[in-house]
């Protein structure tokens, strides 16, 4: 059952990406609506991922190995 759900989510994501490309090339109006929905959903997923890892990435940039001191 979970595998079926994951396959459906994957198919929706691939279809949304295809609509983004098609809408960018001047596709029909329904592809623009699907593309807009896909981009908004992607932004929501991205922003929800950032809120959980707000301090995890800032430490990784500070430790660059000391190559800039030369």
mmCIF file of the N, C-alpha and C atoms, coordinates in Angstrom:
data_MODEL
# 
_entry.id   MODEL 
# 
loop_
_atom_site.group_PDB 
_atom_site.id 
_atom_site.type_symbol 
_atom_site.label_atom_id 
_atom_site.label_alt_id 
_atom_site.label_comp_id 
_atom_site.label_asym_id 
_atom_site.label_entity_id 
_atom_site.label_seq_id 
_atom_site.pdbx_PDB_ins_code 
_atom_site.Cartn_x 
_atom_site.Cartn_y 
_atom_site.Cartn_z 
_atom_site.occupancy 
_atom_site.B_iso_or_equiv 
_atom_site.pdbx_formal_charge 
_atom_site.auth_seq_id 
_atom_site.auth_comp_id 
_atom_site.auth_asym_id 
_atom_site.auth_atom_id 
_atom_site.pdbx_PDB_model_num 
ATOM 1   N N  . UNK A 1 1  ? 0.820  -1.198 0.000   1.00 0.00 ? 1  UNK A N  1 
ATOM 2   C CA . UNK A 1 1  ? 0.000  0.000  0.000   1.00 0.00 ? 1  UNK A CA 1 
ATOM 3   C C  . UNK A 1 1  ? 0.866  1.265  0.000   1.00 0.00 ? 1  UNK A C  1 
ATOM 4   N N  . UNK A 1 2  ? 1.922  1.246  0.809   1.00 0.00 ? 2  UNK A N  1 
ATOM 5   C CA . UNK A 1 2  ? 2.827  2.397  0.861   1.00 0.00 ? 2  UNK A CA 1 
ATOM 6   C C  . UNK A 1 2  ? 3.572  2.534  -0.463  1.00 0.00 ? 2  UNK A C  1 
ATOM 7   N N  . UNK A 1 3  ? 3.924  1.401  -1.055  1.00 0.00 ? 3  UNK A N  1 
ATOM 8   C CA . UNK A 1 3  ? 4.609  1.446  -2.347  1.00 0.00 ? 3  UNK A CA 1 
ATOM 9   C C  . UNK A 1 3  ? 3.709  2.067  -3.414  1.00 0.00 ? 3  UNK A C  1 
ATOM 10  N N  . UNK A 1 4  ? 2.442  1.741  -3.380  1.00 0.00 ? 4  UNK A N  1 
ATOM 11  C CA . UNK A 1 4  ? 1.491  2.322  -4.328  1.00 0.00 ? 4  UNK A CA 1 
ATOM 12  C C  . UNK A 1 4  ? 1.385  3.831  -4.125  1.00 0.00 ? 4  UNK A C  1 
ATOM 13  N N  . UNK A 1 5  ? 1.332  4.261  -2.879  1.00 0.00 ? 5  UNK A N  1 
ATOM 14  C CA . UNK A 1 5  ? 1.260  5.689  -2.572  1.00 0.00 ? 5  UNK A CA 1 
ATOM 15  C C  . UNK A 1 5  ? 2.513  6.422  -3.047  1.00 0.00 ? 5  UNK A C  1 
ATOM 16  N N  . UNK A 1 6  ? 3.671  5.831  -2.832  1.00 0.00 ? 6  UNK A N  1 
ATOM 17  C CA . UNK A 1 6  ? 4.918  6.443  -3.289  1.00 0.00 ? 6  UNK A CA 1 
ATOM 18  C C  . UNK A 1 6  ? 4.988  6.513  -4.819  1.00 0.00 ? 6  UNK A C  1 
ATOM 19  N N  . UNK A 1 7  ? 4.483  5.496  -5.493  1.00 0.00 ? 7  UNK A N  1 
ATOM 20  C CA . UNK A 1 7  ? 4.451  5.522  -6.959  1.00 0.00 ? 7  UNK A CA 1 
ATOM 21  C C  . UNK A 1 7  ? 3.536  6.626  -7.470  1.00 0.00 ? 7  UNK A C  1 
ATOM 22  N N  . UNK A 1 8  ? 2.387  6.825  -6.810  1.00 0.00 ? 8  UNK A N  1 
ATOM 23  C CA . UNK A 1 8  ? 1.470  7.883  -7.211  1.00 0.00 ? 8  UNK A CA 1 
ATOM 24  C C  . UNK A 1 8  ? 2.115  9.245  -7.007  1.00 0.00 ? 8  UNK A C  1 
ATOM 25  N N  . UNK A 1 9  ? 2.783  9.437  -5.868  1.00 0.00 ? 9  UNK A N  1 
ATOM 26  C CA . UNK A 1 9  ? 3.460  10.708 -5.602  1.00 0.00 ? 9  UNK A CA 1 
ATOM 27  C C  . UNK A 1 9  ? 4.563  10.945 -6.628  1.00 0.00 ? 9  UNK A C  1 
ATOM 28  N N  . UNK A 1 10 ? 5.305  9.921  -6.968  1.00 0.00 ? 10 UNK A N  1 
ATOM 29  C CA . UNK A 1 10 ? 6.364  10.048 -7.972  1.00 0.00 ? 10 UNK A CA 1 
ATOM 30  C C  . UNK A 1 10 ? 5.792  10.412 -9.342  1.00 0.00 ? 10 UNK A C  1 
ATOM 31  N N  . UNK A 1 11 ? 4.704  9.767  -9.727  1.00 0.00 ? 11 UNK A N  1 
ATOM 32  C CA . UNK A 1 11 ? 4.083  10.081 -11.013 1.00 0.00 ? 11 UNK A CA 1 
ATOM 33  C C  . UNK A 1 11 ? 3.552  11.512 -11.041 1.00 0.00 ? 11 UNK A C  1 
ATOM 34  N N  . UNK A 1 12 ? 2.981  11.974 -9.930  1.00 0.00 ? 12 UNK A N  1 
ATOM 35  C CA . UNK A 1 12 ? 2.510  13.358 -9.866  1.00 0.00 ? 12 UNK A CA 1 
ATOM 36  C C  . UNK A 1 12 ? 3.669  14.345 -9.974  1.00 0.00 ? 12 UNK A C  1 
ATOM 37  N N  . UNK A 1 13 ? 4.777  14.027 -9.325  1.00 0.00 ? 13 UNK A N  1 
ATOM 38  C CA . UNK A 1 13 ? 5.937  14.923 -9.386  1.00 0.00 ? 13 UNK A CA 1 
ATOM 39  C C  . UNK A 1 13 ? 6.521  14.975 -10.792 1.00 0.00 ? 13 UNK A C  1 
ATOM 40  N N  . UNK A 1 14 ? 6.648  13.838 -11.438 1.00 0.00 ? 14 UNK A N  1 
ATOM 41  C CA . UNK A 1 14 ? 7.187  13.803 -12.798 1.00 0.00 ? 14 UNK A CA 1 
ATOM 42  C C  . UNK A 1 14 ? 6.237  14.509 -13.761 1.00 0.00 ? 14 UNK A C  1 
ATOM 43  N N  . UNK A 1 15 ? 4.936  14.283 -13.596 1.00 0.00 ? 15 UNK A N  1 
ATOM 44  C CA . UNK A 1 15 ? 3.960  14.966 -14.442 1.00 0.00 ? 15 UNK A CA 1 
ATOM 45  C C  . UNK A 1 15 ? 3.984  16.470 -14.230 1.00 0.00 ? 15 UNK A C  1 
ATOM 46  N N  . UNK A 1 16 ? 4.155  16.897 -12.981 1.00 0.00 ? 16 UNK A N  1 
ATOM 47  C CA . UNK A 1 16 ? 4.246  18.325 -12.693 1.00 0.00 ? 16 UNK A CA 1 
ATOM 48  C C  . UNK A 1 16 ? 5.471  18.951 -13.317 1.00 0.00 ? 16 UNK A C  1 
ATOM 49  N N  . UNK A 1 17 ? 6.587  18.248 -13.252 1.00 0.00 ? 17 UNK A N  1 
ATOM 50  C CA . UNK A 1 17 ? 7.815  18.768 -13.877 1.00 0.00 ? 17 UNK A CA 1 
ATOM 51  C C  . UNK A 1 17 ? 7.664  18.857 -15.390 1.00 0.00 ? 17 UNK A C  1 
ATOM 52  N N  . UNK A 1 18 ? 7.012  17.873 -15.978 1.00 0.00 ? 18 UNK A N  1 
ATOM 53  C CA . UNK A 1 18 ? 6.779  17.916 -17.425 1.00 0.00 ? 18 UNK A CA 1 
ATOM 54  C C  . UNK A 1 18 ? 5.893  19.103 -17.787 1.00 0.00 ? 18 UNK A C  1 
ATOM 55  N N  . UNK A 1 19 ? 4.901  19.388 -16.953 1.00 0.00 ? 19 UNK A N  1 
ATOM 56  C CA . UNK A 1 19 ? 4.027  20.536 -17.224 1.00 0.00 ? 19 UNK A CA 1 
ATOM 57  C C  . UNK A 1 19 ? 4.774  21.855 -17.059 1.00 0.00 ? 19 UNK A C  1 
ATOM 58  N N  . UNK A 1 20 ? 5.720  21.925 -16.140 1.00 0.00 ? 20 UNK A N  1 
ATOM 59  C CA . UNK A 1 20 ? 6.522  23.143 -15.990 1.00 0.00 ? 20 UNK A CA 1 
ATOM 60  C C  . UNK A 1 20 ? 7.313  23.404 -17.268 1.00 0.00 ? 20 UNK A C  1 
ATOM 61  N N  . UNK A 1 21 ? 7.919  22.369 -17.803 1.00 0.00 ? 21 UNK A N  1 
ATOM 62  C CA . UNK A 1 21 ? 8.695  22.519 -19.030 1.00 0.00 ? 21 UNK A CA 1 
ATOM 63  C C  . UNK A 1 21 ? 7.786  22.876 -20.204 1.00 0.00 ? 21 UNK A C  1 
ATOM 64  N N  . UNK A 1 22 ? 6.653  22.192 -20.304 1.00 0.00 ? 22 UNK A N  1 
ATOM 65  C CA . UNK A 1 22 ? 5.725  22.432 -21.400 1.00 0.00 ? 22 UNK A CA 1 
ATOM 66  C C  . UNK A 1 22 ? 5.134  23.833 -21.329 1.00 0.00 ? 22 UNK A C  1 
ATOM 67  N N  . UNK A 1 23 ? 4.797  24.287 -20.122 1.00 0.00 ? 23 UNK A N  1 
ATOM 68  C CA . UNK A 1 23 ? 4.248  25.638 -19.963 1.00 0.00 ? 23 UNK A CA 1 
ATOM 69  C C  . UNK A 1 23 ? 5.291  26.699 -20.298 1.00 0.00 ? 23 UNK A C  1 
ATOM 70  N N  . UNK A 1 24 ? 6.559  26.431 -19.973 1.00 0.00 ? 24 UNK A N  1 
ATOM 71  C CA . UNK A 1 24 ? 7.620  27.381 -20.295 1.00 0.00 ? 24 UNK A CA 1 
ATOM 72  C C  . UNK A 1 24 ? 7.805  27.517 -21.799 1.00 0.00 ? 24 UNK A C  1 
ATOM 73  N N  . UNK A 1 25 ? 7.442  26.483 -22.533 1.00 0.00 ? 25 UNK A N  1 
ATOM 74  C CA . UNK A 1 25 ? 7.563  26.517 -23.998 1.00 0.00 ? 25 UNK A CA 1 
ATOM 75  C C  . UNK A 1 25 ? 6.277  26.957 -24.679 1.00 0.00 ? 25 UNK A C  1 
ATOM 76  N N  . UNK A 1 26 ? 5.315  27.475 -23.887 1.00 0.00 ? 26 UNK A N  1 
ATOM 77  C CA . UNK A 1 26 ? 4.093  28.010 -24.469 1.00 0.00 ? 26 UNK A CA 1 
ATOM 78  C C  . UNK A 1 26 ? 2.990  26.996 -24.637 1.00 0.00 ? 26 UNK A C  1 
ATOM 79  N N  . UNK A 1 27 ? 2.835  26.101 -23.694 1.00 0.00 ? 27 UNK A N  1 
ATOM 80  C CA . UNK A 1 27 ? 1.789  25.088 -23.773 1.00 0.00 ? 27 UNK A CA 1 
ATOM 81  C C  . UNK A 1 27 ? 0.408  25.654 -23.496 1.00 0.00 ? 27 UNK A C  1 
ATOM 82  N N  . UNK A 1 28 ? -0.587 24.788 -23.491 1.00 0.00 ? 28 UNK A N  1 
ATOM 83  C CA . UNK A 1 28 ? -1.958 25.229 -23.233 1.00 0.00 ? 28 UNK A CA 1 
ATOM 84  C C  . UNK A 1 28 ? -2.122 25.808 -21.827 1.00 0.00 ? 28 UNK A C  1 
ATOM 85  N N  . UNK A 1 29 ? -3.256 26.441 -21.590 1.00 0.00 ? 29 UNK A N  1 
ATOM 86  C CA . UNK A 1 29 ? -3.467 27.133 -20.309 1.00 0.00 ? 29 UNK A CA 1 
ATOM 87  C C  . UNK A 1 29 ? -3.515 26.167 -19.130 1.00 0.00 ? 29 UNK A C  1 
ATOM 88  N N  . UNK A 1 30 ? -4.002 24.944 -19.337 1.00 0.00 ? 30 UNK A N  1 
ATOM 89  C CA . UNK A 1 30 ? -4.066 24.023 -18.211 1.00 0.00 ? 30 UNK A CA 1 
ATOM 90  C C  . UNK A 1 30 ? -2.670 23.602 -17.761 1.00 0.00 ? 30 UNK A C  1 
ATOM 91  N N  . UNK A 1 31 ? -1.692 23.587 -18.689 1.00 0.00 ? 31 UNK A N  1 
ATOM 92  C CA . UNK A 1 31 ? -0.338 23.242 -18.267 1.00 0.00 ? 31 UNK A CA 1 
ATOM 93  C C  . UNK A 1 31 ? 0.267  24.364 -17.423 1.00 0.00 ? 31 UNK A C  1 
ATOM 94  N N  . UNK A 1 32 ? -0.123 25.601 -17.709 1.00 0.00 ? 32 UNK A N  1 
ATOM 95  C CA . UNK A 1 32 ? 0.351  26.710 -16.881 1.00 0.00 ? 32 UNK A CA 1 
ATOM 96  C C  . UNK A 1 32 ? -0.201 26.615 -15.467 1.00 0.00 ? 32 UNK A C  1 
ATOM 97  N N  . UNK A 1 33 ? -1.449 26.188 -15.334 1.00 0.00 ? 33 UNK A N  1 
ATOM 98  C CA . UNK A 1 33 ? -2.060 26.026 -14.009 1.00 0.00 ? 33 UNK A CA 1 
ATOM 99  C C  . UNK A 1 33 ? -1.380 24.904 -13.230 1.00 0.00 ? 33 UNK A C  1 
ATOM 100 N N  . UNK A 1 34 ? -1.128 23.785 -13.908 1.00 0.00 ? 34 UNK A N  1 
ATOM 101 C CA . UNK A 1 34 ? -0.447 22.667 -13.247 1.00 0.00 ? 34 UNK A CA 1 
ATOM 102 C C  . UNK A 1 34 ? 0.986  23.044 -12.895 1.00 0.00 ? 34 UNK A C  1 
ATOM 103 N N  . UNK A 1 35 ? 1.650  23.785 -13.776 1.00 0.00 ? 35 UNK A N  1 
ATOM 104 C CA . UNK A 1 35 ? 3.023  24.218 -13.511 1.00 0.00 ? 35 UNK A CA 1 
ATOM 105 C C  . UNK A 1 35 ? 3.066  25.143 -12.306 1.00 0.00 ? 35 UNK A C  1 
ATOM 106 N N  . UNK A 1 36 ? 2.123  26.072 -12.221 1.00 0.00 ? 36 UNK A N  1 
ATOM 107 C CA . UNK A 1 36 ? 2.073  26.994 -11.083 1.00 0.00 ? 36 UNK A CA 1 
ATOM 108 C C  . UNK A 1 36 ? 1.857  26.218 -9.777  1.00 0.00 ? 36 UNK A C  1 
ATOM 109 N N  . UNK A 1 37 ? 0.946  25.244 -9.809  1.00 0.00 ? 37 UNK A N  1 
ATOM 110 C CA . UNK A 1 37 ? 0.690  24.419 -8.629  1.00 0.00 ? 37 UNK A CA 1 
ATOM 111 C C  . UNK A 1 37 ? 1.934  23.634 -8.239  1.00 0.00 ? 37 UNK A C  1 
ATOM 112 N N  . UNK A 1 38 ? 2.637  23.093 -9.222  1.00 0.00 ? 38 UNK A N  1 
ATOM 113 C CA . UNK A 1 38 ? 3.856  22.323 -8.944  1.00 0.00 ? 38 UNK A CA 1 
ATOM 114 C C  . UNK A 1 38 ? 4.931  23.209 -8.326  1.00 0.00 ? 38 UNK A C  1 
ATOM 115 N N  . UNK A 1 39 ? 5.109  24.411 -8.861  1.00 0.00 ? 39 UNK A N  1 
ATOM 116 C CA . UNK A 1 39 ? 6.130  25.313 -8.329  1.00 0.00 ? 39 UNK A CA 1 
ATOM 117 C C  . UNK A 1 39 ? 5.793  25.775 -6.915  1.00 0.00 ? 39 UNK A C  1 
ATOM 118 N N  . UNK A 1 40 ? 4.514  26.042 -6.655  1.00 0.00 ? 40 UNK A N  1 
ATOM 119 C CA . UNK A 1 40 ? 4.102  26.443 -5.304  1.00 0.00 ? 40 UNK A CA 1 
ATOM 120 C C  . UNK A 1 40 ? 4.309  25.297 -4.322  1.00 0.00 ? 40 UNK A C  1 
ATOM 121 N N  . UNK A 1 41 ? 3.966  24.078 -4.730  1.00 0.00 ? 41 UNK A N  1 
ATOM 122 C CA . UNK A 1 41 ? 4.172  22.919 -3.859  1.00 0.00 ? 41 UNK A CA 1 
ATOM 123 C C  . UNK A 1 41 ? 5.666  22.708 -3.577  1.00 0.00 ? 41 UNK A C  1 
ATOM 124 N N  . UNK A 1 42 ? 6.495  22.917 -4.589  1.00 0.00 ? 42 UNK A N  1 
ATOM 125 C CA . UNK A 1 42 ? 7.934  22.786 -4.386  1.00 0.00 ? 42 UNK A CA 1 
ATOM 126 C C  . UNK A 1 42 ? 8.476  23.816 -3.414  1.00 0.00 ? 42 UNK A C  1 
ATOM 127 N N  . UNK A 1 43 ? 7.978  25.038 -3.512  1.00 0.00 ? 43 UNK A N  1 
ATOM 128 C CA . UNK A 1 43 ? 8.406  26.083 -2.573  1.00 0.00 ? 43 UNK A CA 1 
ATOM 129 C C  . UNK A 1 43 ? 7.964  25.755 -1.149  1.00 0.00 ? 43 UNK A C  1 
ATOM 130 N N  . UNK A 1 44 ? 6.758  25.216 -0.998  1.00 0.00 ? 44 UNK A N  1 
ATOM 131 C CA . UNK A 1 44 ? 6.281  24.835 0.334   1.00 0.00 ? 44 UNK A CA 1 
ATOM 132 C C  . UNK A 1 44 ? 7.137  23.726 0.930   1.00 0.00 ? 44 UNK A C  1 
ATOM 133 N N  . UNK A 1 45 ? 7.497  22.753 0.120   1.00 0.00 ? 45 UNK A N  1 
ATOM 134 C CA . UNK A 1 45 ? 8.348  21.663 0.605   1.00 0.00 ? 45 UNK A CA 1 
ATOM 135 C C  . UNK A 1 45 ? 9.727  22.191 0.964   1.00 0.00 ? 45 UNK A C  1 
ATOM 136 N N  . UNK A 1 46 ? 10.258 23.086 0.133   1.00 0.00 ? 46 UNK A N  1 
ATOM 137 C CA . UNK A 1 46 ? 11.578 23.655 0.396   1.00 0.00 ? 46 UNK A CA 1 
ATOM 138 C C  . UNK A 1 46 ? 11.581 24.477 1.674   1.00 0.00 ? 46 UNK A C  1 
ATOM 139 N N  . UNK A 1 47 ? 10.562 25.297 1.868   1.00 0.00 ? 47 UNK A N  1 
ATOM 140 C CA . UNK A 1 47 ? 10.522 26.148 3.061   1.00 0.00 ? 47 UNK A CA 1 
ATOM 141 C C  . UNK A 1 47 ? 10.288 25.323 4.320   1.00 0.00 ? 47 UNK A C  1 
ATOM 142 N N  . UNK A 1 48 ? 9.534  24.246 4.231   1.00 0.00 ? 48 UNK A N  1 
ATOM 143 C CA . UNK A 1 48 ? 9.327  23.408 5.414   1.00 0.00 ? 48 UNK A CA 1 
ATOM 144 C C  . UNK A 1 48 ? 10.610 22.662 5.773   1.00 0.00 ? 48 UNK A C  1 
ATOM 145 N N  . UNK A 1 49 ? 11.432 22.339 4.784   1.00 0.00 ? 49 UNK A N  1 
ATOM 146 C CA . UNK A 1 49 ? 12.709 21.682 5.053   1.00 0.00 ? 49 UNK A CA 1 
ATOM 147 C C  . UNK A 1 49 ? 13.714 22.624 5.671   1.00 0.00 ? 49 UNK A C  1 
ATOM 148 N N  . UNK A 1 50 ? 13.661 23.894 5.323   1.00 0.00 ? 50 UNK A N  1 
ATOM 149 C CA . UNK A 1 50 ? 14.595 24.879 5.879   1.00 0.00 ? 50 UNK A CA 1 
ATOM 150 C C  . UNK A 1 50 ? 14.313 25.150 7.338   1.00 0.00 ? 50 UNK A C  1 
ATOM 151 N N  . UNK A 1 51 ? 13.061 25.182 7.748   1.00 0.00 ? 51 UNK A N  1 
ATOM 152 C CA . UNK A 1 51 ? 12.728 25.532 9.122   1.00 0.00 ? 51 UNK A CA 1 
ATOM 153 C C  . UNK A 1 51 ? 13.240 24.492 10.106  1.00 0.00 ? 51 UNK A C  1 
ATOM 154 N N  . UNK A 1 52 ? 13.333 23.239 9.682   1.00 0.00 ? 52 UNK A N  1 
ATOM 155 C CA . UNK A 1 52 ? 13.828 22.191 10.557  1.00 0.00 ? 52 UNK A CA 1 
ATOM 156 C C  . UNK A 1 52 ? 15.343 22.159 10.653  1.00 0.00 ? 52 UNK A C  1 
ATOM 157 N N  . UNK A 1 53 ? 16.039 22.709 9.670   1.00 0.00 ? 53 UNK A N  1 
ATOM 158 C CA . UNK A 1 53 ? 17.505 22.661 9.636   1.00 0.00 ? 53 UNK A CA 1 
ATOM 159 C C  . UNK A 1 53 ? 18.099 24.060 9.603   1.00 0.00 ? 53 UNK A C  1 
ATOM 160 N N  . UNK A 1 54 ? 17.608 24.942 10.429  1.00 0.00 ? 54 UNK A N  1 
ATOM 161 C CA . UNK A 1 54 ? 18.043 26.332 10.339  1.00 0.00 ? 54 UNK A CA 1 
ATOM 162 C C  . UNK A 1 54 ? 19.495 26.529 10.747  1.00 0.00 ? 54 UNK A C  1 
ATOM 163 N N  . UNK A 1 55 ? 20.015 25.743 11.690  1.00 0.00 ? 55 UNK A N  1 
ATOM 164 C CA . UNK A 1 55 ? 21.384 25.961 12.141  1.00 0.00 ? 55 UNK A CA 1 
ATOM 165 C C  . UNK A 1 55 ? 22.349 24.900 11.614  1.00 0.00 ? 55 UNK A C  1 
ATOM 166 N N  . UNK A 1 56 ? 21.860 23.885 10.932  1.00 0.00 ? 56 UNK A N  1 
ATOM 167 C CA . UNK A 1 56 ? 22.717 22.794 10.482  1.00 0.00 ? 56 UNK A CA 1 
ATOM 168 C C  . UNK A 1 56 ? 23.658 23.181 9.362   1.00 0.00 ? 56 UNK A C  1 
ATOM 169 N N  . UNK A 1 57 ? 23.267 24.065 8.479   1.00 0.00 ? 57 UNK A N  1 
ATOM 170 C CA . UNK A 1 57 ? 24.090 24.401 7.324   1.00 0.00 ? 57 UNK A CA 1 
ATOM 171 C C  . UNK A 1 57 ? 25.077 25.510 7.604   1.00 0.00 ? 57 UNK A C  1 
ATOM 172 N N  . UNK A 1 58 ? 24.813 26.372 8.569   1.00 0.00 ? 58 UNK A N  1 
ATOM 173 C CA . UNK A 1 58 ? 25.704 27.499 8.809   1.00 0.00 ? 58 UNK A CA 1 
ATOM 174 C C  . UNK A 1 58 ? 27.062 27.033 9.333   1.00 0.00 ? 58 UNK A C  1 
ATOM 175 N N  . UNK A 1 59 ? 27.110 25.949 10.072  1.00 0.00 ? 59 UNK A N  1 
ATOM 176 C CA . UNK A 1 59 ? 28.370 25.441 10.586  1.00 0.00 ? 59 UNK A CA 1 
ATOM 177 C C  . UNK A 1 59 ? 29.220 24.789 9.512   1.00 0.00 ? 59 UNK A C  1 
ATOM 178 N N  . UNK A 1 60 ? 28.595 24.246 8.488   1.00 0.00 ? 60 UNK A N  1 
ATOM 179 C CA . UNK A 1 60 ? 29.341 23.570 7.426   1.00 0.00 ? 60 UNK A CA 1 
ATOM 180 C C  . UNK A 1 60 ? 30.134 24.549 6.577   1.00 0.00 ? 60 UNK A C  1 
ATOM 181 N N  . UNK A 1 61 ? 29.635 25.770 6.440   1.00 0.00 ? 61 UNK A N  1 
ATOM 182 C CA . UNK A 1 61 ? 30.339 26.762 5.621   1.00 0.00 ? 61 UNK A CA 1 
ATOM 183 C C  . UNK A 1 61 ? 31.549 27.332 6.339   1.00 0.00 ? 61 UNK A C  1 
ATOM 184 N N  . UNK A 1 62 ? 31.547 27.327 7.657   1.00 0.00 ? 62 UNK A N  1 
ATOM 185 C CA . UNK A 1 62 ? 32.654 27.915 8.410   1.00 0.00 ? 62 UNK A CA 1 
ATOM 186 C C  . UNK A 1 62 ? 33.920 27.048 8.355   1.00 0.00 ? 62 UNK A C  1 
ATOM 187 N N  . UNK A 1 63 ? 33.781 25.742 8.258   1.00 0.00 ? 63 UNK A N  1 
ATOM 188 C CA . UNK A 1 63 ? 34.916 24.839 8.285   1.00 0.00 ? 63 UNK A CA 1 
ATOM 189 C C  . UNK A 1 63 ? 35.273 24.454 6.852   1.00 0.00 ? 63 UNK A C  1 
ATOM 190 N N  . UNK A 1 64 ? 36.009 25.298 6.162   1.00 0.00 ? 64 UNK A N  1 
ATOM 191 C CA . UNK A 1 64 ? 36.333 25.026 4.760   1.00 0.00 ? 64 UNK A CA 1 
ATOM 192 C C  . UNK A 1 64 ? 37.713 24.392 4.592   1.00 0.00 ? 64 UNK A C  1 
ATOM 193 N N  . UNK A 1 65 ? 38.378 24.070 5.645   1.00 0.00 ? 65 UNK A N  1 
ATOM 194 C CA . UNK A 1 65 ? 39.665 23.417 5.533   1.00 0.00 ? 65 UNK A CA 1 
ATOM 195 C C  . UNK A 1 65 ? 40.852 24.360 5.630   1.00 0.00 ? 65 UNK A C  1 
ATOM 196 N N  . UNK A 1 66 ? 40.638 25.638 5.749   1.00 0.00 ? 66 UNK A N  1 
ATOM 197 C CA . UNK A 1 66 ? 41.712 26.595 5.913   1.00 0.00 ? 66 UNK A CA 1 
ATOM 198 C C  . UNK A 1 66 ? 42.467 26.913 4.647   1.00 0.00 ? 66 UNK A C  1 
ATOM 199 N N  . UNK A 1 67 ? 41.921 26.633 3.478   1.00 0.00 ? 67 UNK A N  1 
ATOM 200 C CA . UNK A 1 67 ? 42.641 26.880 2.237   1.00 0.00 ? 67 UNK A CA 1 
ATOM 201 C C  . UNK A 1 67 ? 42.717 28.363 1.891   1.00 0.00 ? 67 UNK A C  1 
ATOM 202 N N  . UNK A 1 68 ? 41.847 29.192 2.491   1.00 0.00 ? 68 UNK A N  1 
ATOM 203 C CA . UNK A 1 68 ? 41.863 30.615 2.152   1.00 0.00 ? 68 UNK A CA 1 
ATOM 204 C C  . UNK A 1 68 ? 42.945 31.376 2.926   1.00 0.00 ? 68 UNK A C  1 
ATOM 205 N N  . UNK A 1 69 ? 43.514 30.788 3.988   1.00 0.00 ? 69 UNK A N  1 
ATOM 206 C CA . UNK A 1 69 ? 44.546 31.462 4.792   1.00 0.00 ? 69 UNK A CA 1 
ATOM 207 C C  . UNK A 1 69 ? 45.901 31.436 4.098   1.00 0.00 ? 69 UNK A C  1 
ATOM 208 N N  . UNK A 1 70 ? 46.164 30.404 3.368   1.00 0.00 ? 70 UNK A N  1 
ATOM 209 C CA . UNK A 1 70 ? 47.365 30.261 2.545   1.00 0.00 ? 70 UNK A CA 1 
ATOM 210 C C  . UNK A 1 70 ? 48.601 30.409 3.253   1.00 0.00 ? 70 UNK A C  1 
# 
